[in-house]
């Protein structure tokens, strides 16, 4: 009973927030950008780069794995079209 309820709840949440709908090409774009920014941060030096510059290399590979892009969700909440 609990597994069914969890699955239904997860599906409702995914549908409400439109999560996990990234296409394979979008996922590869997320990964590519994350890797390039990570390499750039490493070349610049760990002490020279602000913590803000580490957000894309961490969040974009996460978006690649899950299909949920935090940056995309933020822009859609601010009013930009899907």
Residue pairs with C-beta under 8 A, 6 or more apart in sequence:
13 19
14 20
17 73
18 76
18 82
19 67
19 68
19 73
20 66
20 67
20 68
21 67
22 30
22 63
22 67
22 68
22 69
22 72
26 69
27 63
27 64
27 67
28 64
30 60
30 61
30 63
30 64
30 69
31 60
31 61
31 64
33 56
33 60
34 56
34 57
34 58
34 59
34 60
34 61
34 64
35 57
35 61
37 53
37 56
37 57
37 60
38 57
41 49
41 53
41 54
41 57
56 71
59 69
59 70
59 71
60 69
60 71
62 68
62 70
63 69
63 70
63 71
63 72
76 82
